[in-house]
Amino acid sequence: MVYAISILALVLIFTIATKVPINMGILAFAGAFLVGGWVSGIPIDDIVDAFPGDIFLIVAGITLLFAIAKANGTINIIVESALRLVHGRRWALVWMMFLLSGALMALGSPMAAGMLAPIAMRLAGKKKINPLLMGMAINHGALGCAFSPITIYGAFVNGLIKSAGYEANPLLLFIVPFALNTLFLAVLFAIYGRDLIHELPEDRDEITGAGAAAPTRPHPSPGSGTASATAVLPDVDVIGRTPFNRERVATLIGILLLAVGSVAFNVDVGVSSICISTVLLLMAPKKMPRIEDKVAWPAVVLVCGMLTYMTVLKQNGTLDFLGDAATHLGSPLAAALILLYAAAIISAVGSSIGTLGIALPLAAPMLAAGELCALGFIIALAFASTVVDVSPFATNGSIVVAEADVEDRQRFQRSVLAYCGLVVLLAPLVAWALIVVPTSL
């Protein structure tokens, strides 16, 4: 009975959060206390101790640091410098937007694609670049770098891997999804971008100039009931020259130190980002009032709530029960493919982190049997759950649709939806064939 209630509560948490604008993390916290304390008899103190303080510091610290970088103009410097490198070449603009979106995501911005969408989609219209190609370039760039060790996704998945008792490999978790997203964009470029290699007469004009930044414009995410704001970026015709000052230089140095320290020296990302953010705030305390309001608190609550609930399921034996049930499904490879498709389909219309929060713990007992490579399957699941965020129902996809410079927006939305359908159909199979099968044989 305990197992049935625990699983039912998990399904309800995901279903309610998908249908109504309530943070899944809040529901998960409530579920942890009700299922853990009332149904399972776990002491409340043990449930409170399950709160992932290290993950809290990582998500809060990284989003605070990136909020400071946006507020003091550092992000504008990065965007402006990158766009000048391509000198207006159409094919290079597509790949530069891909790399730039990936770089911003890898540095910790969960809204990298949304930040670039206003300028990228207008550049597509001006330079006669297929809007689907440009929109998917920034989406695949961001999603390809979603599992950097200092992103919300990376911290969440690595935390789940460690809590399940497996050895994490942050480098592989980052490289493999990036490579597969690059593959998807390369195929799309081969279909829609071959003509971009032949330059138009005006393509040699460098996109430079001086001008004011365009105002932030919020775009609601379908079905979410909330609005997600795009960053302040210059208009398409004039990429301004944001000057360097001591705050911006310090921010760039701080981000570089954080990245190098976490990868090369295994420095705690959460502690480092909080300390770097504090130094930057002390340098200009009056220029960024209430910057803490810009922290991605909904993501913090979501990640910490789901991890707490999963700890309760581990303590009350539900995960072991599910693992035993998984062994009766027959071939572990077949079960893995089914779970990959389930995760992709659910994530395309729901929360990627929420889907990962459900799928990874459910798969952990099956992986414990040893017939599948745990790390390979987890990486495949991470990729399949996030690449489908190209969907027009996801935040990234919806902003691309909203910012597209097209005459028929509904038609464009249908094309994005059709592409998402192909991704849902192909991504789990590609991940299974290229990652799960080779690592498990």
MITI-422493 format. One record per residue (C-alpha): residue in one letter; residue number from 1; x, y, z. Coordinates in steps of 0.2 Angstrom, whole numbers, plus 5000, padded with zeros to 4 digits. Each point is the difference from the previous one (the first is absolute). Layout:
N
+---+-----+------+------+------+
! r !   k !    X !    Y !    Z !
+---+-----+------+------+------+
! A ! NUM !    X !    Y !    Z !
...
+---+-----+------+------+------+
END
This chain:
441
+---+-----+------+------+------+
! r !   k !    X !    Y !    Z !
+---+-----+------+------+------+
! M !   1 ! 5000 ! 5000 ! 5000 !
! V !   2 ! 5014 ! 5012 ! 5004 !
! Y !   3 ! 5008 ! 4997 ! 4983 !
! A !   4 ! 4984 ! 5003 ! 4991 !
! I !   5 ! 4996 ! 5016 ! 5009 !
! S !   6 ! 5018 ! 5006 ! 4997 !
! I !   7 ! 4999 ! 4997 ! 4982 !
! L !   8 ! 4982 ! 5008 ! 4998 !
! A !   9 ! 5006 ! 5015 ! 5009 !
! L !  10 ! 5015 ! 5002 ! 4988 !
! V !  11 ! 4988 ! 4999 ! 4985 !
! L !  12 ! 4988 ! 5013 ! 5008 !
! I !  13 ! 5015 ! 5011 ! 5004 !
! F !  14 ! 5005 ! 5000 ! 4981 !
! T !  15 ! 4982 ! 5001 ! 4994 !
! I !  16 ! 4994 ! 5014 ! 5011 !
! A !  17 ! 5016 ! 5011 ! 4996 !
! T !  18 ! 4997 ! 4997 ! 4981 !
! K !  19 ! 4982 ! 5005 ! 5001 !
! V !  20 ! 5001 ! 5015 ! 5012 !
! P !  21 ! 5013 ! 5013 ! 5003 !
! I !  22 ! 5006 ! 4993 ! 5017 !
! N !  23 ! 5019 ! 4997 ! 5002 !
! M !  24 ! 5003 ! 4981 ! 4999 !
! G !  25 ! 5013 ! 5002 ! 5014 !
! I !  26 ! 4986 ! 5007 ! 5012 !
! L !  27 ! 4990 ! 4985 ! 4997 !
! A !  28 ! 5015 ! 4988 ! 5002 !
! F !  29 ! 5004 ! 5008 ! 5017 !
! A !  30 ! 4982 ! 4997 ! 5005 !
! G !  31 ! 5000 ! 4982 ! 4993 !
! A !  32 ! 5017 ! 4997 ! 5009 !
! F !  33 ! 4992 ! 5004 ! 5017 !
! L !  34 ! 4983 ! 4992 ! 4998 !
! V !  35 ! 5007 ! 4984 ! 4991 !
! G !  36 ! 5016 ! 4999 ! 5011 !
! G !  37 ! 4993 ! 5005 ! 5017 !
! W !  38 ! 4982 ! 4995 ! 5000 !
! V !  39 ! 4999 ! 4985 ! 4988 !
! S !  40 ! 5018 ! 4993 ! 5002 !
! G !  41 ! 5003 ! 5005 ! 5018 !
! I !  42 ! 5017 ! 5008 ! 4996 !
! P !  43 ! 5005 ! 5013 ! 5014 !
! I !  44 ! 4997 ! 5018 ! 4994 !
! D !  45 ! 5018 ! 5004 ! 5005 !
! D !  46 ! 5007 ! 4987 ! 4988 !
! I !  47 ! 4989 ! 5007 ! 4986 !
! V !  48 ! 5007 ! 5018 ! 5004 !
! D !  49 ! 5017 ! 4993 ! 5000 !
! A !  50 ! 4997 ! 4994 ! 4982 !
! F !  51 ! 4999 ! 5017 ! 4994 !
! P !  52 ! 5015 ! 5002 ! 4987 !
! G !  53 ! 5009 ! 5015 ! 5007 !
! D !  54 ! 5014 ! 4998 ! 4988 !
! I !  55 ! 4989 ! 5001 ! 4985 !
! F !  56 ! 4991 ! 5015 ! 5007 !
! L !  57 ! 5016 ! 5009 ! 5001 !
! I !  58 ! 5005 ! 4996 ! 4982 !
! V !  59 ! 4983 ! 5005 ! 4992 !
! A !  60 ! 4998 ! 5015 ! 5010 !
! G !  61 ! 5018 ! 5006 ! 4999 !
! I !  62 ! 5001 ! 4997 ! 4981 !
! T !  63 ! 4984 ! 5009 ! 4996 !
! L !  64 ! 5005 ! 5014 ! 5011 !
! L !  65 ! 5017 ! 5002 ! 4992 !
! F !  66 ! 4992 ! 5000 ! 4983 !
! A !  67 ! 4987 ! 5013 ! 5005 !
! I !  68 ! 5014 ! 5011 ! 5005 !
! A !  69 ! 5009 ! 4997 ! 4983 !
! K !  70 ! 4984 ! 5005 ! 4991 !
! A !  71 ! 4996 ! 5015 ! 5011 !
! N !  72 ! 5018 ! 5008 ! 4999 !
! G !  73 ! 5001 ! 4998 ! 4981 !
! T !  74 ! 5013 ! 4986 ! 4999 !
! I !  75 ! 4988 ! 4989 ! 4990 !
! N !  76 ! 4998 ! 5013 ! 4987 !
! I !  77 ! 5019 ! 5001 ! 4998 !
! I !  78 ! 5001 ! 4981 ! 4996 !
! V !  79 ! 4985 ! 5001 ! 4988 !
! E !  80 ! 5007 ! 5015 ! 4990 !
! S !  81 ! 5018 ! 4993 ! 4999 !
! A !  82 ! 4994 ! 4984 ! 4994 !
! L !  83 ! 4989 ! 5007 ! 4986 !
! R !  84 ! 5013 ! 5011 ! 4993 !
! L !  85 ! 5011 ! 4985 ! 4997 !
! V !  86 ! 4989 ! 4993 ! 4986 !
! H !  87 ! 5000 ! 5017 ! 4990 !
! G !  88 ! 4982 ! 4997 ! 4995 !
! R !  89 ! 5003 ! 4983 ! 4991 !
! R !  90 ! 4984 ! 4991 ! 5000 !
! W !  91 ! 5006 ! 4982 ! 5003 !
! A !  92 ! 5011 ! 5006 ! 5013 !
! L !  93 ! 4986 ! 5010 ! 5009 !
! V !  94 ! 4991 ! 4983 ! 5002 !
! W !  95 ! 5014 ! 4991 ! 5008 !
! M !  96 ! 5006 ! 5015 ! 5010 !
! M !  97 ! 4982 ! 5001 ! 5008 !
! F !  98 ! 5002 ! 4982 ! 5004 !
! L !  99 ! 5016 ! 5002 ! 5008 !
! L ! 100 ! 4996 ! 5016 ! 5009 !
! S ! 101 ! 4984 ! 4992 ! 5007 !
! G ! 102 ! 5009 ! 4985 ! 5006 !
! A ! 103 ! 5014 ! 5011 ! 5008 !
! L ! 104 ! 4987 ! 5010 ! 5010 !
! M ! 105 ! 4991 ! 4984 ! 5005 !
! A ! 106 ! 5016 ! 4992 ! 5005 !
! L ! 107 ! 5005 ! 5015 ! 5011 !
! G ! 108 ! 4984 ! 4998 ! 5010 !
! S ! 109 ! 4986 ! 5009 ! 4991 !
! P ! 110 ! 4984 ! 4989 ! 4999 !
! M ! 111 ! 4992 ! 5013 ! 4988 !
! A ! 112 ! 5014 ! 5001 ! 4987 !
! A ! 113 ! 4989 ! 4996 ! 4985 !
! G ! 114 ! 4987 ! 5013 ! 5006 !
! M ! 115 ! 5013 ! 5013 ! 5002 !
! L ! 116 ! 5006 ! 4998 ! 4982 !
! A ! 117 ! 4984 ! 4997 ! 4992 !
! P ! 118 ! 4995 ! 5018 ! 4997 !
! I ! 119 ! 5016 ! 5004 ! 4990 !
! A ! 120 ! 5002 ! 4983 ! 4992 !
! M ! 121 ! 4983 ! 4999 ! 4993 !
! R ! 122 ! 5001 ! 5018 ! 4993 !
! L ! 123 ! 5017 ! 4997 ! 4993 !
! A ! 124 ! 4992 ! 4985 ! 4991 !
! G ! 125 ! 4987 ! 5011 ! 4992 !
! K ! 126 ! 5012 ! 5013 ! 4995 !
! K ! 127 ! 5013 ! 4988 ! 4993 !
! K ! 128 ! 4987 ! 4988 ! 4992 !
! I ! 129 ! 5005 ! 4985 ! 5011 !
! N ! 130 ! 4987 ! 4987 ! 5002 !
! P ! 131 ! 4991 ! 5004 ! 5017 !
! L ! 132 ! 4999 ! 4982 ! 5005 !
! L ! 133 ! 5018 ! 4998 ! 4998 !
! M ! 134 ! 5005 ! 5015 ! 5010 !
! G ! 135 ! 4987 ! 4996 ! 5014 !
! M ! 136 ! 5006 ! 4983 ! 5001 !
! A ! 137 ! 5019 ! 5005 ! 5000 !
! I ! 138 ! 4998 ! 5010 ! 5016 !
! N ! 139 ! 4989 ! 4987 ! 5008 !
! H ! 140 ! 5012 ! 4985 ! 4996 !
! G ! 141 ! 5014 ! 5011 ! 5005 !
! A ! 142 ! 4993 ! 5003 ! 5017 !
! L ! 143 ! 4993 ! 4982 ! 5002 !
! G ! 144 ! 5017 ! 4993 ! 4995 !
! C ! 145 ! 5009 ! 5009 ! 5014 !
! A ! 146 ! 4986 ! 4998 ! 5013 !
! F ! 147 ! 5010 ! 4987 ! 5010 !
! S ! 148 ! 5015 ! 5011 ! 5003 !
! P ! 149 ! 5006 ! 4997 ! 5018 !
! I ! 150 ! 4994 ! 5017 ! 5005 !
! T ! 151 ! 4983 ! 5000 ! 4993 !
! I ! 152 ! 4983 ! 4996 ! 5008 !
! Y ! 153 ! 4999 ! 4984 ! 4990 !
! G ! 154 ! 5018 ! 4995 ! 5003 !
! A ! 155 ! 4999 ! 5002 ! 5018 !
! F ! 156 ! 4983 ! 4991 ! 5001 !
! V ! 157 ! 5005 ! 4985 ! 4990 !
! N ! 158 ! 5017 ! 4998 ! 5009 !
! G ! 159 ! 4991 ! 5002 ! 5016 !
! L ! 160 ! 4988 ! 4986 ! 4996 !
! I ! 161 ! 5015 ! 4989 ! 4994 !
! K ! 162 ! 5009 ! 5002 ! 5016 !
! S ! 163 ! 4985 ! 4997 ! 5011 !
! A ! 164 ! 4996 ! 4984 ! 4991 !
! G ! 165 ! 5018 ! 4994 ! 5004 !
! Y ! 166 ! 5008 ! 5001 ! 4983 !
! E ! 167 ! 5016 ! 5009 ! 4995 !
! A ! 168 ! 4996 ! 5015 ! 4990 !
! N ! 169 ! 5010 ! 5006 ! 4985 !
! P ! 170 ! 4995 ! 5018 ! 4997 !
! L ! 171 ! 5012 ! 5002 ! 4985 !
! L ! 172 ! 4991 ! 4985 ! 4990 !
! L ! 173 ! 4983 ! 5007 ! 5006 !
! F ! 174 ! 5004 ! 5016 ! 4992 !
! I ! 175 ! 5009 ! 4994 ! 4984 !
! V ! 176 ! 4988 ! 4987 ! 4994 !
! P ! 177 ! 4984 ! 5011 ! 4999 !
! F ! 178 ! 5010 ! 5014 ! 4992 !
! A ! 179 ! 5006 ! 4988 ! 4987 !
! L ! 180 ! 4982 ! 4993 ! 4996 !
! N ! 181 ! 4992 ! 5017 ! 5000 !
! T ! 182 ! 5014 ! 5006 ! 4988 !
! L ! 183 ! 4996 ! 4985 ! 4989 !
! F ! 184 ! 4981 ! 5004 ! 4999 !
! L ! 185 ! 5004 ! 5018 ! 4995 !
! A ! 186 ! 5013 ! 4994 ! 4987 !
! V ! 187 ! 4986 ! 4990 ! 4992 !
! L ! 188 ! 4988 ! 5015 ! 5001 !
! F ! 189 ! 5013 ! 5011 ! 4992 !
! A ! 190 ! 5003 ! 4987 ! 4986 !
! I ! 191 ! 4981 ! 5002 ! 4996 !
! Y ! 192 ! 4997 ! 5018 ! 5002 !
! G ! 193 ! 5017 ! 5009 ! 5001 !
! R ! 194 ! 5010 ! 4994 ! 4984 !
! D ! 195 ! 4995 ! 5016 ! 4991 !
! L ! 196 ! 5008 ! 5011 ! 5014 !
! I ! 197 ! 5017 ! 4995 ! 4995 !
! H ! 198 ! 4998 ! 5010 ! 4984 !
! E ! 199 ! 5001 ! 5018 ! 5007 !
! L ! 200 ! 4988 ! 5014 ! 4995 !
! P ! 201 ! 5008 ! 5017 ! 4995 !
! E ! 202 ! 4996 ! 5008 ! 5017 !
! D ! 203 ! 5006 ! 4985 ! 5010 !
! R ! 204 ! 5017 ! 5007 ! 5002 !
! D ! 205 ! 4994 ! 5015 ! 5009 !
! E ! 206 ! 5005 ! 4999 ! 5018 !
! I ! 207 ! 4986 ! 5001 ! 5012 !
! T ! 208 ! 5007 ! 5015 ! 5010 !
! G ! 209 ! 4994 ! 5017 ! 5006 !
! A ! 210 ! 4995 ! 5009 ! 5015 !
! G ! 211 ! 4983 ! 5000 ! 5007 !
! A ! 212 ! 4989 ! 4997 ! 5015 !
! A ! 213 ! 4994 ! 4984 ! 5006 !
! A ! 214 ! 4983 ! 4993 ! 4996 !
! P ! 215 ! 4988 ! 4999 ! 5015 !
! T ! 216 ! 4996 ! 4984 ! 5008 !
! R ! 217 ! 4985 ! 4992 ! 4994 !
! P ! 218 ! 4991 ! 4986 ! 5009 !
! H ! 219 ! 4992 ! 4985 ! 4991 !
! P ! 220 ! 4989 ! 4988 ! 5009 !
! S ! 221 ! 5004 ! 4982 ! 5000 !
! P ! 222 ! 4985 ! 4990 ! 4993 !
! G ! 223 ! 4991 ! 4991 ! 5014 !
! S ! 224 ! 5011 ! 5007 ! 5014 !
! G ! 225 ! 4990 ! 5015 ! 5005 !
! T ! 226 ! 5017 ! 5010 ! 5002 !
! A ! 227 ! 5010 ! 5011 ! 4989 !
! S ! 228 ! 5019 ! 4998 ! 4997 !
! A ! 229 ! 5009 ! 5015 ! 4995 !
! T ! 230 ! 5013 ! 5002 ! 4987 !
! A ! 231 ! 5016 ! 5009 ! 5004 !
! V ! 232 ! 5004 ! 5017 ! 4995 !
! L ! 233 ! 5009 ! 4999 ! 4984 !
! P ! 234 ! 5004 ! 5012 ! 4986 !
! D ! 235 ! 4989 ! 5002 ! 4985 !
! V ! 236 ! 5004 ! 4989 ! 4985 !
! D ! 237 ! 5007 ! 5015 ! 4989 !
! V ! 238 ! 5012 ! 5007 ! 5013 !
! I ! 239 ! 5010 ! 4989 ! 5011 !
! G ! 240 ! 5006 ! 5013 ! 5013 !
! R ! 241 ! 5018 ! 5001 ! 5007 !
! T ! 242 ! 4997 ! 4998 ! 5019 !
! P ! 243 ! 5016 ! 5006 ! 5008 !
! F ! 244 ! 5011 ! 4991 ! 5013 !
! N ! 245 ! 5000 ! 5006 ! 5017 !
! R ! 246 ! 5007 ! 4993 ! 5017 !
! E ! 247 ! 4983 ! 4991 ! 5004 !
! R ! 248 ! 4999 ! 4992 ! 4983 !
! V ! 249 ! 5018 ! 4994 ! 5000 !
! A ! 250 ! 4998 ! 4993 ! 5017 !
! T ! 251 ! 4985 ! 4991 ! 4995 !
! L ! 252 ! 5009 ! 4992 ! 4985 !
! I ! 253 ! 5014 ! 4995 ! 5011 !
! G ! 254 ! 4988 ! 4993 ! 5013 !
! I ! 255 ! 4991 ! 4989 ! 4988 !
! L ! 256 ! 5017 ! 4994 ! 4993 !
! L ! 257 ! 5006 ! 4996 ! 5017 !
! L ! 258 ! 4984 ! 4991 ! 5004 !
! A ! 259 ! 5001 ! 4989 ! 4984 !
! V ! 260 ! 5018 ! 4996 ! 5002 !
! G ! 261 ! 4999 ! 4997 ! 5019 !
! S ! 262 ! 4985 ! 4988 ! 4998 !
! V ! 263 ! 5007 ! 4990 ! 4986 !
! A ! 264 ! 5019 ! 5000 ! 5003 !
! F ! 265 ! 5001 ! 5001 ! 5019 !
! N ! 266 ! 4983 ! 4992 ! 5005 !
! V ! 267 ! 4996 ! 5016 ! 5010 !
! D ! 268 ! 4982 ! 5000 ! 5007 !
! V ! 269 ! 4990 ! 5010 ! 4987 !
! G ! 270 ! 4986 ! 5006 ! 5012 !
! V ! 271 ! 5012 ! 5007 ! 5013 !
! S ! 272 ! 5011 ! 5008 ! 4986 !
! S ! 273 ! 4986 ! 5008 ! 4991 !
! I ! 274 ! 4993 ! 5007 ! 5016 !
! C ! 275 ! 5017 ! 5007 ! 5005 !
! I ! 276 ! 5003 ! 5008 ! 4983 !
! S ! 277 ! 4983 ! 5007 ! 4999 !
! T ! 278 ! 5002 ! 5008 ! 5017 !
! V ! 279 ! 5017 ! 5008 ! 4994 !
! L ! 280 ! 4991 ! 5007 ! 4985 !
! L ! 281 ! 4986 ! 5007 ! 5010 !
! L ! 282 ! 5012 ! 5009 ! 5012 !
! M ! 283 ! 5008 ! 5008 ! 4985 !
! A ! 284 ! 4984 ! 5009 ! 4995 !
! P ! 285 ! 4987 ! 4998 ! 5014 !
! K ! 286 ! 4989 ! 5014 ! 4994 !
! K ! 287 ! 4999 ! 4995 ! 4982 !
! M ! 288 ! 4991 ! 4984 ! 5002 !
! P ! 289 ! 4986 ! 5002 ! 5013 !
! R ! 290 ! 4991 ! 4984 ! 5005 !
! I ! 291 ! 5010 ! 4990 ! 4987 !
! E ! 292 ! 4995 ! 4985 ! 5011 !
! D ! 293 ! 4983 ! 5001 ! 4993 !
! K ! 294 ! 5008 ! 4995 ! 4983 !
! V ! 295 ! 5005 ! 4983 ! 5007 !
! A ! 296 ! 4991 ! 4985 ! 4992 !
! W ! 297 ! 4991 ! 4996 ! 5016 !
! P ! 298 ! 4986 ! 4990 ! 4991 !
! A ! 299 ! 5014 ! 4989 ! 4993 !
! V ! 300 ! 5008 ! 4999 ! 5018 !
! V ! 301 ! 4984 ! 4994 ! 5007 !
! L ! 302 ! 4997 ! 4988 ! 4986 !
! V ! 303 ! 5017 ! 4991 ! 5001 !
! C ! 304 ! 5001 ! 4999 ! 5019 !
! G ! 305 ! 4982 ! 4995 ! 5002 !
! M ! 306 ! 5001 ! 4985 ! 4987 !
! L ! 307 ! 5017 ! 4994 ! 5008 !
! T ! 308 ! 4992 ! 5000 ! 5017 !
! Y ! 309 ! 4985 ! 4990 ! 4994 !
! M ! 310 ! 5012 ! 4988 ! 4992 !
! T ! 311 ! 5010 ! 4997 ! 5016 !
! V ! 312 ! 4983 ! 4996 ! 5008 !
! L ! 313 ! 4996 ! 4987 ! 4987 !
! K ! 314 ! 5018 ! 4993 ! 5003 !
! Q ! 315 ! 4997 ! 4999 ! 5018 !
! N ! 316 ! 4983 ! 4992 ! 5000 !
! G ! 317 ! 5006 ! 4986 ! 4988 !
! T ! 318 ! 4989 ! 5006 ! 4985 !
! L ! 319 ! 5015 ! 5001 ! 4988 !
! D ! 320 ! 5006 ! 4983 ! 5004 !
! F ! 321 ! 4982 ! 4994 ! 4997 !
! L ! 322 ! 5000 ! 5008 ! 4983 !
! G ! 323 ! 5017 ! 4993 ! 4996 !
! D ! 324 ! 4994 ! 4982 ! 5004 !
! A ! 325 ! 4985 ! 5004 ! 4988 !
! A ! 326 ! 5012 ! 5006 ! 4986 !
! T ! 327 ! 5009 ! 4983 ! 5000 !
! H ! 328 ! 4984 ! 4991 ! 4995 !
! L ! 329 ! 4998 ! 5011 ! 4984 !
! G ! 330 ! 5012 ! 4989 ! 4990 !
! S ! 331 ! 5014 ! 5007 ! 4991 !
! P ! 332 ! 5009 ! 5014 ! 5009 !
! L ! 333 ! 5004 ! 5008 ! 4983 !
! A ! 334 ! 4981 ! 5000 ! 4995 !
! A ! 335 ! 4995 ! 5007 ! 5017 !
! A ! 336 ! 5013 ! 5014 ! 4998 !
! L ! 337 ! 4993 ! 5005 ! 4983 !
! I ! 338 ! 4983 ! 5000 ! 5007 !
! L ! 339 ! 5005 ! 5012 ! 5014 !
! L ! 340 ! 5010 ! 5011 ! 4988 !
! Y ! 341 ! 4984 ! 5002 ! 4989 !
! A ! 342 ! 4989 ! 5003 ! 5015 !
! A ! 343 ! 5012 ! 5014 ! 5007 !
! A ! 344 ! 5001 ! 5008 ! 4983 !
! I ! 345 ! 4981 ! 5001 ! 4997 !
! I ! 346 ! 4996 ! 5006 ! 5018 !
! S ! 347 ! 5014 ! 5013 ! 5000 !
! A ! 348 ! 4994 ! 5007 ! 4983 !
! V ! 349 ! 4984 ! 5006 ! 5009 !
! G ! 350 ! 5006 ! 5002 ! 5017 !
! S ! 351 ! 5016 ! 5004 ! 5011 !
! S ! 352 ! 5016 ! 4993 ! 4995 !
! I ! 353 ! 5007 ! 5001 ! 5017 !
! G ! 354 ! 4984 ! 4992 ! 5007 !
! T ! 355 ! 5001 ! 4986 ! 4988 !
! L ! 356 ! 5018 ! 4997 ! 5004 !
! G ! 357 ! 4996 ! 5000 ! 5019 !
! I ! 358 ! 4987 ! 4986 ! 4997 !
! A ! 359 ! 5009 ! 4990 ! 4987 !
! L ! 360 ! 5017 ! 4999 ! 5007 !
! P ! 361 ! 4995 ! 4994 ! 5017 !
! L ! 362 ! 4988 ! 4987 ! 4992 !
! A ! 363 ! 5014 ! 4994 ! 4989 !
! A ! 364 ! 5013 ! 4998 ! 5014 !
! P ! 365 ! 4994 ! 4983 ! 5007 !
! M ! 366 ! 5000 ! 4993 ! 4982 !
! L ! 367 ! 5018 ! 5006 ! 4998 !
! A ! 368 ! 5005 ! 4992 ! 5016 !
! A ! 369 ! 4997 ! 4983 ! 4992 !
! G ! 370 ! 5016 ! 5004 ! 4990 !
! E ! 371 ! 4994 ! 4995 ! 4983 !
! L ! 372 ! 5000 ! 5018 ! 4994 !
! C ! 373 ! 5014 ! 5012 ! 5001 !
! A ! 374 ! 4993 ! 5012 ! 5013 !
! L ! 375 ! 5010 ! 5016 ! 4994 !
! G ! 376 ! 4996 ! 4996 ! 4982 !
! F ! 377 ! 4981 ! 4998 ! 5003 !
! I ! 378 ! 5000 ! 5016 ! 5011 !
! I ! 379 ! 5008 ! 5010 ! 4987 !
! A ! 380 ! 4988 ! 4994 ! 4986 !
! L ! 381 ! 4985 ! 5004 ! 5012 !
! A ! 382 ! 5007 ! 5017 ! 5003 !
! F ! 383 ! 5002 ! 5004 ! 4982 !
! A ! 384 ! 4983 ! 4992 ! 4995 !
! S ! 385 ! 4991 ! 5010 ! 5014 !
! T ! 386 ! 5007 ! 5017 ! 4995 !
! V ! 387 ! 5002 ! 5000 ! 4981 !
! V ! 388 ! 4981 ! 5000 ! 4998 !
! D ! 389 ! 5000 ! 5018 ! 5008 !
! V ! 390 ! 5000 ! 5006 ! 4982 !
! S ! 391 ! 4981 ! 4997 ! 5002 !
! P ! 392 ! 4989 ! 5016 ! 4998 !
! F ! 393 ! 4992 ! 4995 ! 5016 !
! A ! 394 ! 5017 ! 5002 ! 5009 !
! T ! 395 ! 5007 ! 5017 ! 5005 !
! N ! 396 ! 5014 ! 4999 ! 4988 !
! G ! 397 ! 4989 ! 4995 ! 4985 !
! S ! 398 ! 4986 ! 5013 ! 5005 !
! I ! 399 ! 5012 ! 5014 ! 5000 !
! V ! 400 ! 5007 ! 4996 ! 4983 !
! V ! 401 ! 4983 ! 4999 ! 4993 !
! A ! 402 ! 4995 ! 5017 ! 5008 !
! E ! 403 ! 5016 ! 5009 ! 4993 !
! A ! 404 ! 5000 ! 4992 ! 4983 !
! D ! 405 ! 5000 ! 5013 ! 4986 !
! V ! 406 ! 4987 ! 4991 ! 4989 !
! E ! 407 ! 4984 ! 5005 ! 4991 !
! D ! 408 ! 4990 ! 4985 ! 5006 !
! R ! 409 ! 5004 ! 4996 ! 5018 !
! Q ! 410 ! 4988 ! 4986 ! 5002 !
! R ! 411 ! 5008 ! 4991 ! 4985 !
! F ! 412 ! 5017 ! 5002 ! 5008 !
! Q ! 413 ! 4993 ! 4993 ! 5016 !
! R ! 414 ! 4994 ! 4985 ! 4991 !
! S ! 415 ! 5017 ! 4998 ! 4992 !
! V ! 416 ! 5009 ! 5001 ! 5017 !
! L ! 417 ! 4987 ! 4987 ! 5007 !
! A ! 418 ! 5003 ! 4988 ! 4985 !
! Y ! 419 ! 5019 ! 5002 ! 5003 !
! C ! 420 ! 4997 ! 4996 ! 5019 !
! G ! 421 ! 4990 ! 4984 ! 4995 !
! L ! 422 ! 5015 ! 4994 ! 4989 !
! V ! 423 ! 5012 ! 5004 ! 5015 !
! V ! 424 ! 4988 ! 4990 ! 5012 !
! L ! 425 ! 5000 ! 4986 ! 4987 !
! L ! 426 ! 5019 ! 4999 ! 4997 !
! A ! 427 ! 5009 ! 5007 ! 5015 !
! P ! 428 ! 4996 ! 4985 ! 5012 !
! L ! 429 ! 5005 ! 4987 ! 4986 !
! V ! 430 ! 5016 ! 5009 ! 4996 !
! A ! 431 ! 5005 ! 5001 ! 5019 !
! W ! 432 ! 4996 ! 4982 ! 5002 !
! A ! 433 ! 5009 ! 4994 ! 4985 !
! L ! 434 ! 5016 ! 5011 ! 5002 !
! I ! 435 ! 5001 ! 5000 ! 5019 !
! V ! 436 ! 4990 ! 4987 ! 5009 !
! V ! 437 ! 5003 ! 4985 ! 4989 !
! P ! 438 ! 5019 ! 5003 ! 4997 !
! T ! 439 ! 5003 ! 5003 ! 5019 !
! S ! 440 ! 4990 ! 4985 ! 5006 !
! L ! 441 ! 5006 ! 4986 ! 4988 !
+---+-----+------+------+------+
END
